[in-house]
Amino acid sequence: MNFAKFALLATAIAATPIVAHAQDAGTTIYGNDDAPIGTVESNADGIVTVDTGAHKAPLPANLLANQEGKWTVNATKAQIDGMMAQQVAQQQAAAEAQAAAEAEAAAKLDAAIAVGNPVITADAQPLGTISELIDANVVVTNEEVGLVTLPRDFFALDAQDQLVARANLADILAAVQGG
């Protein structure tokens, strides 16, 4: 009777499909055209990274199947490389757009930090007018305490493109007055 249970268990295991996340590094993955797509570089957390030679393509493990002893995916190498190239191009375009936006914002801020321009504080109170630029510092003339010197990187532009010192008025005046 134990032999019968063992035989039944062995038959059940043999009939169970091989789980798609069982690929090891170095295993060749084939496309639906039976041509090699690439080799498995890693297999972690349900993602099988396949090195196609052109890209490191992350494929969900559940899309891979073991057919006749070969690991396959329902795509061709050209399709996978094409999708990866498109994704890389989109990421590069987004990074370039972000860099351009940051450069534009920095240029706007640099233009706003100029002698004669008014400065408000983070709590929307008038701080004064820029009277001088000295190296990395901005000197603002304030009616109450006179000259206030702040580092250039202490400034930003608000949503209305007003030059803002990144602290509230009370804190700036307290710091200038030694308090």
C-alpha positions in Angstrom: 0.0 0.0 0.0 2.9 2.4 0.7 4.3 1.5 -2.7 1.0 2.5 -4.3 0.9 5.9 -2.5 4.6 6.5 -3.6 3.8 5.6 -7.2 0.7 7.9 -7.1 2.8 10.8 -5.7 5.6 10.2 -8.3 3.0 10.3 -11.1 1.5 13.5 -9.7 4.9 15.2 -9.5 5.8 14.1 -13.0 2.5 15.5 -14.4 2.9 18.8 -12.6 4.1 21.5 -15.0 7.5 22.9 -14.3 7.2 26.3 -12.6 8.4 29.2 -14.8 10.6 30.7 -12.1 12.9 27.7 -12.0 15.4 29.1 -14.6 19.0 29.3 -13.5 21.5 32.0 -14.7 23.0 31.0 -18.0 19.8 29.2 -19.3 19.0 30.1 -22.9 15.5 31.5 -23.5 14.0 31.0 -26.9 11.4 33.0 -28.7 8.2 31.8 -30.4 10.2 31.5 -33.6 12.5 28.9 -31.9 15.4 31.3 -32.1 17.4 32.2 -29.0 16.5 35.5 -27.4 19.2 35.5 -24.8 20.4 34.0 -21.6 19.1 34.3 -18.1 21.2 36.7 -16.1 19.2 36.6 -12.9 15.9 35.3 -11.5 14.5 37.1 -8.5 11.1 38.1 -7.1 9.2 36.7 -10.1 11.4 38.6 -12.7 13.7 36.8 -15.0 16.3 39.2 -16.4 17.4 38.0 -19.9 20.5 39.4 -21.5 19.7 39.7 -25.2 23.1 41.1 -26.1 21.5 44.5 -26.7 19.5 44.8 -23.5 18.9 43.3 -20.1 15.2 42.6 -20.5 13.2 42.0 -17.3 10.5 39.4 -18.1 7.8 38.2 -15.7 8.6 34.6 -14.8 5.0 33.6 -15.4 5.4 34.5 -19.1 8.1 31.8 -19.6 7.2 28.2 -20.3 9.2 25.0 -20.5 8.4 23.4 -23.8 10.2 20.3 -24.9 13.0 21.0 -22.5 13.6 24.6 -23.7 12.5 27.8 -21.9 10.4 29.9 -24.2 8.5 33.2 -24.2 5.8 34.1 -26.7 7.8 36.8 -28.4 10.8 37.1 -30.7 14.2 38.6 -29.9 13.4 41.5 -32.3 10.2 42.2 -30.4 11.8 42.2 -27.0 14.8 44.3 -28.1 12.3 46.7 -29.8 10.2 47.1 -26.6 13.4 47.6 -24.6 14.8 50.2 -27.0 11.5 52.1 -26.9 11.5 52.0 -23.1 15.1 53.2 -22.9 14.3 56.0 -25.4 11.3 57.1 -23.3 13.4 57.1 -20.1 16.1 59.1 -21.8 13.6 61.6 -23.2 12.1 62.0 -19.7 15.5 62.5 -18.2 16.4 65.1 -20.8 13.1 66.9 -20.3 13.7 66.9 -16.5 17.2 68.3 -17.0 15.9 71.0 -19.3 13.2 72.0 -16.8 15.8 72.1 -14.0 18.1 74.3 -16.1 15.3 76.6 -17.1 14.3 77.0 -13.4 17.9 77.6 -12.4 18.2 80.3 -15.1 15.0 82.0 -14.0 16.2 82.0 -10.4 19.6 83.4 -11.4 17.8 86.2 -13.4 15.6 87.0 -10.4 18.6 87.4 -8.0 19.5 90.8 -9.2 20.2 94.2 -7.6 16.9 96.1 -7.2 14.6 93.1 -7.1 12.3 92.7 -4.1 12.5 89.6 -1.8 9.7 88.1 0.3 10.0 85.5 3.0 8.6 82.0 3.2 5.7 83.4 5.2 5.0 85.9 2.3 6.3 89.0 4.2 8.4 91.6 2.4 12.1 91.2 3.4 13.5 94.1 1.4 15.3 94.8 -1.9 18.5 93.2 -3.1 21.2 95.9 -2.8 24.3 93.9 -3.6 25.6 90.6 -4.8 28.9 89.4 -3.2 30.3 86.1 -4.5 27.8 83.4 -3.2 25.9 85.9 -1.0 23.0 88.2 -1.6 22.7 91.4 0.5 19.1 92.6 1.1 18.3 96.0 2.5 15.6 95.7 5.2 13.9 98.7 6.7 14.0 97.4 10.2 17.5 96.0 10.6 19.4 97.4 7.7 21.5 94.9 5.7 20.7 91.2 5.7 23.2 88.9 4.0 22.0 85.5 2.9 23.6 82.7 0.9 22.5 82.6 -2.7 21.2 79.1 -2.4 18.8 80.3 0.3 16.5 81.7 -2.4 13.8 80.2 -4.6 11.0 81.3 -6.8 7.4 80.8 -5.7 4.5 79.9 -8.0 4.1 83.5 -9.0 7.9 83.8 -9.8 8.5 86.0 -6.8 11.9 85.8 -5.2 11.6 84.1 -1.8 14.0 83.7 1.0 13.5 80.2 2.4 12.7 81.2 6.0 10.0 83.3 7.7 10.6 86.9 8.5 10.7 86.5 12.3 13.5 83.9 12.0 15.6 85.9 9.6 15.3 89.1 11.7 16.1 87.1 14.9 19.2 85.7 13.3 20.4 89.1 12.0 19.8 90.7 15.4 21.7 87.9 17.2 18.7 86.2 18.7 
